[in-house]
Every structure is written in structure tokens, then in C-alpha cells.
Amino acid sequence: MIRLEKRPNPSRAVGMMTPVLAVLLTMVAGGILFAALGKNPFVAIKTIFYDPILGEFAFYYRGQLLVKGGPLILIAIGLSLGFRAGIWNIGAEGQYIIGAICGAGVGLAFYPADFWFIFPLMVMAGAAGGFLWAMIPAILKTRFNTNEILVSLLLVYVAEQLLASMSLGLLRNPDGAGFPGSRNLRQYEAAANNELIAGTGMHWGVAAAFVAVILAYILLNRHMLGFQIRLTGESPRAARFGGVKPNLLVVFCLGTSGALAGLAGLFEVAGPAGQISIDFNVGYGFTAIIVAFLGRLHPAGILLAGLLMALTYIGGEAAQATLGLPAAAIQAFQGMLLFFLLAVDVLTNYRIRWAKLETA
């Protein structure tokens, strides 16, 4: 029988290196997967990790790195606050969708007016939409002690149905010849989230992601609330004795993560995506969970992990186009990152023991 025995003093150095080791193991396992699909594993790994940075079209890909990384970092920062406190928001994808719907709805309500305050109103609506959607599991958790994991996750499917309904109904483009989807917000100047510096991919969503990283670092390391978050995650009993109010912490962590996910949805729908459509959501809310853990729930680590995950998105798209790899293989490759990270984490904190089964 195999059992896990907790190590008395896990190595901090090994703990810090686990993300790097997880990435290397993902490359090896991914290479085996690509070889099984009949592709050259070395070419596939090179296409995913090397070409977007140093390849022939690297200049274009570098801009896309910020476009893909921005929403991942923004959502992961919000999730990391709750995860540190043991509050598990798994429904950021739903909050991302609702933020996009609310923000786009405000912008389209003013169409075709050209007022300077339209985009700021959209930003506030996006954050408010994500916040309010996250308040559903928060209130149910604090009032009825429901499981926030299940509630937040199930609300993703409700949000997806609302997205489809809005694409086919209230927000559908009246000039779109009956096709689902809203007007293109990128063609509506007052509501467009355009690049701040042409050709770099830097838009307001990317700027917000960098600001969120800085503010999260200050919160966790220089503010009493950040201390309470860390204390609750490390020792809930000590936190209660220390005067931490768990219900307020649940509301704060879920509300903050929901607001940041809603902002990510708004910046995406007003920028790269351009419109509300049935297939608007591409899984950023779920992928951000991998980013949060790959970055060790630390703001600086999340910044680097978000860019790395964005690299797999861009490189994966390039591999699909040039090597004919199926999209499912790329998604499996991305999922391997979380699997190996968790596996290495377990082996860092526990050792495997073999024990004989006792027979009666």
C-alpha cells in the first residue's frame, strides 16, 4: 500500500523551484503527447515556446503576449487573494462573462453618442457586474455556509446561458442581418479599448493588470488586511483568536476577485474580442487558476506565470496553424502545467512510503 508521509521540514529552495520543474515536466510530457500524434516533439515545443519570442514573426507575437496575458494576470491576482485565505472562487469565468455583458451593455446603450465618459462608465459597469455575480456565492457562504466552490462553478453555466441569450436577443446587432452577436465595439470610438501604444498590444486592460499586481503586493505585504488574509490561510484558528472576521473576509476576497474578473471581461469585449458573441468566453477564468498557482499566489510570480501561459496560447495557435496540432492537444498541454505543479508540490511536502497491508 502506498501512503504519503508529511516531511517535517520541506525544502524552501525546492519549493521555490517547483514551478520551473513543473514547466520542464510539462515540456517532456507534452513532447510525448505530440509524438503520439505523429508530430516532431522538438519542433512543436520550439514553435510553442521559442518562435513567439525569438522567431521570424516575434515582433507581432510579443504584442499578442500582452493581449493574452493581461486578462489572465488580472483575474489571477483576484483569485490569489481568496486562495491565500482558503476561499475558493472557481467561477471567475462566469464573473468575466457577466462583466463583459454589463460593460458592453452600457456602451451599446449610448450608441452612437460620442461622450468622453462612456468608456469609464463601461469600466465601472464591468467591475460592478463581476462583483455582484461573485456576491451570490459570498452571501450564500456567509448566510447558509454553502460551498463557494460548487456555487461559483455552477454559476459559470448560468452566465454562459445569459451570454447566449444576450447575443441572440437584447444586445444583438440590429444591423447584423439576424446573425448572433452585438455591434463591434472596436468600431465605436467612444466605447473602444484601443491600443495605448500602437503595435505593442498595450491597452487599458494590460495597464490595469500591472496596477493590480502592484496593489496586490502592497496589500499583502504592507497592509493589515493582507496580514489577515495570510493569517487566515495559514492558521484559521489563530485568525479567529486574532479578531479576524471570516464573513467579511469572504465578502472582500470573493468581491475583489469578481470585480477584477469583470474588469478583464470588459477590457476584452471592448478590445481584442470586440463584441458580445456566443463564443466570447475562451476559458480565461479557468486558466487563471493555473496562473495563480503557477505563480505561487505571489503577485510577481503571477505576472511571470501569466506571461508564460499567454505564451502557450500564442505558441499553441501557431502550432495549430503550422503543424496541424488539434486544439484539444494544446488544451491538454496547458492542463499538464497545473497537474505537474500540484504533483511536484505534493512530493515537496510529502514523501512516499510503502507499507504492507495488514490482513485480518
N, C-alpha and C positions, 0 to 999 in steps of 0.2 A: 504494500500500500504506500502511495506517495502522500506525504504531508508537508506543509510549509511551516518552518520554524522561524520566528522573528529574530533577526540579527540584533544583538544587544547594542552595537554601535555601528550603524550603517555608515559607509564611507561618504563623506560630503563631496570629495573630489569625483568619485564615481557618479554620485547623484547629479552633479553639475554636468557631467559628460553624457548622461543618458539621452538627451535629445540628439546629440551628434551620432551616438551609436545607433539610435533608432532610425535615423536617416540612412546610415550606411546599410543597416539590415534591410531597410525598405528597398534600397537600390538593388541589393543581391536578390531578394525575393521577387522584386519587380522584373529583374532581368530574366529570372527563371520563368515567370509568367509570360513575358514577351517571347522568349524562346519557344515555349509550348504553343504559342500562337503562330509560330513559323517566321518570326521576325528576328533580326540580328539584335541581341540584347544590348550590345555595346553602342550600336548606332541609336537605339531607342533611348537609352539613358543619356547619351550625348545630346540628342535632339531635345530632350525634356529639360536638362539642367545646364547645358553649355551653350547651345545655339542662341537662346533668348538673351544671353548676356554678352557673349563674345562672338557670335556667329555673324553671318553676312547681313542679316536684317536686324541686328541687335539694337540699332537706334530706335526703330519702330517698337520693338518689344519692350525696351526699357520704359517707354511711356505707358505701355499697357500694364507694366508691372505695378505702377501706382494706381491705375484704374481698377485692377483686380484686387490689389492689396488693401486699398482704402476701406471698403466696406467690411472686409474680414477683420482688420485691426480694430475698427470702431465697434463692431459687435463683440469681438473677443474681449476687449477691455471691460465692457459692461458685464459680460458673463463672469470674468475672472473675479470681480468683487464679490459676487454671490458665491462662487465656488470656494473662495478663500474662507468664507463664513459657514460653509456647509449648506448653502441654499442653492438648490439645483434647478436653474432655469434651462430647460431643454427645448423650450418653444420659441427661441429667438427668431426662427424662420417665420412664424406667424406674426410676431411683432414687427418684423421687417416688412411683411406684406401689408399690414394694416397701416404702418407709417407711410408707405408708398401711396396707398389708396387715399388716405386723408390729405396728404400733401398735394397729390395730383388733383384731387377734387377741389381744393381751394384754388389752385392755379387755374383750372378749367372753368371755375365759376366766374372768374373775372374776364375770360376770353371775350373779345380780342383787345381789352383795355391794356394800356402800357404805363402802369404806375410803378414807381420805384419800390413800393412796399409789398408788392405781390410775392416776390421770392422770399423775403423774410417771413411773411405770413405762412407761406408753404413750409418753411423750415420749422416754425413753431407748431404747425398742424401735424407735421410728420412726427416730431418728438412727442406731442400730446397723444397721437394715435397709438404709438408703440407703448407709451407709458400706461394708458388706460387699458390696453389689451393685457399688459402684464399685471395690472391690478386685479384681474379676475382670479388668477391663481394665488396672488398675495392675500386678498381678502378671504378667500376660501381656506387658505392655510392658517391665517391668524384667527378666524372666527370658528372654523369647524375642524381644524387640524387635518385637512386633506393633504394628500401627497402632491407637492408642487411639480414633481417630475411628470406624473401622469396628466395632471390638469393642463400644464403648459404645453405638453406634447400633443395632446388631443386637440387643443385649440389651434394648432397648426392646420389641421384638416378643415376646421371651420373657416379659418382665414382663406384657405385655398378656394373654398366654395364661394366665399364673398368676392374673391378676386375674379373668378369666372363670371359671377353674376354681374359685377360692375363692368367687366369687359364686354358683356353681351347686352347690358341694359343701360343703367344710369350714366355711365361715363363713356359709352360707345360714341365714336366719332359720327356725327350726323351726316358728314360728307364722305363717309368711308364706304359707300355703296353696299352697306349691310354687313361688311366684314367686322369681326370682333376686334376690339381694341379702341383706345381713346385717341384723341388728337396727338400728334407728335409734339411734345413739349419743347423739344430742341429747336423747333421751328417757330416757337412762340417766345420771342426775345425776353419778355418780362418774367417768364417762368423757367427759363433755360439755365441749367447748371453747366455753363461752358468752361472751357479750359482757362485758367488764370494766366498761364504762360503757354503760348502755342507750341504744340509738338512735344510737351513734357508729360501730358496726362494729368497734370496737377489741376484739380478743380476744388470746389469748396468742400466736397466730401473728404478728399485726401487731407486738406488743411485741418478739417475737424478731427480726423483720425490722429494726426500728430499732436494737436492740442489735447485730445483725450488721453494720450499716452503721458504727457507732461502732468496733467491734472491728477491722473490716477496715481502717478508716482508720488506727488506731493501729498495726496490724501492718505496713502498707505504708510508713508514714512514721516510725515510732519504734522499729522492731524489726529486728534483724539478718536474721531470716528474710524479712521484707518486702523488705529490700535485695537479698537473694539471689534472690528471685522476680523483682524488676525487672531485676536484672543479667542473669539467665538469658534473659529475654525480649529484652533489648536487645542482648546480646552473649554467646551461649552459649560461645564460645571463651574469652573473658575470665573468664566464670563458672567454667569448669573450672580455669583457672590460679589463680583466687582461692580454690580449695578447696571450691567448691560441689559437693555430691554429688547428681548428677542423679537417681539412682534414688530417694533419699529425698525429693527434691522432687516427683517424680511421685506417690509414695505419699501425701505430705501434701496436694498440691493435689487429686488425684482423691478422696482420702478426705474432705477437708473439703467439697468440693462435693457429694459423695454424701450426707454426713451432713446438710448443710443442705437438700438436696432431699428427703431422707427426712423431716426435720422439717416441711417445708412440706406434704408429703403427709399426715402425721399430724394437723397442725393443721386441714387442710382436711377430712379424713374425720370428725374429731371435732367439727367446727364447721359451716361452711356446707353441705358436702355431706351430712354426717350418717350415711352408710352406705357400705359397700363394695358397689359395683354394677358391672355390665359396662361401663357408660359413665362410670365415675367420673373417669377422666383426661380433661381438656379441653384438653390441649396446653400447660399452663403451662411444662413443662420446655423445650419448643422455643421458645415465645415469650420465655422468659427470656434466650435467646441474643440476640434482638433488643434486649432491655432492656439487657443487658451492653454491647453495642457502642454503642447509642444514648447510654448514659451514659459513654462513653469509657473504660470499665473503671475508673472512679473511683467510690468509694463514694457520695459526694454526688451525682454525676451519675446513678448507678444509682437512687438514691432518687427523683429527679425523673423519670427515664425510666420507672420502674416505675409511678408515679402517672399519667404520661401514657398509658402502654399500658393501664392499668386504665381510664382514661377512654375509650379507644377500644372496650374491651369493653362498658362500660356504655352508651355512646352508640350502639354498634353494635346492641346488643339493643334499645334504644329505637327506632332507625331501622328495624329489622326489624318491630317491633310497630306503629309508627305510619305508616311509609312503604311497608311491604311489600318492603323490600330483602331479597334472599336472603342466607342466612348465608355462602355462598361469596364473595359480593361483599365482605362485611365482612372475611373472612379474607384476601382478596386485597389489600384496603386496608391491613391490618396488615402484610402481607408487603412492600408497597411501601416501608414505612419502612426496612427493612433494605436493600432494593435501592438506594434513593436514597442512604442513608448510605454504603454501600460505593462507589457511583458517585462521589459528591462527594469521598470520601476519596481515590479514585484520581486524580481531577482536581486535588486539592490537592497531591498528592505527585508527580504526573507531568504532563507536557504532551504534547499530541497533535502528532505530526509526520507530515507526508505525504511519502512517498518513492516514487520511481519504481521499478517492478520492473525488475531487470536481466535482459535477455534474452541467452541464450547465442548 
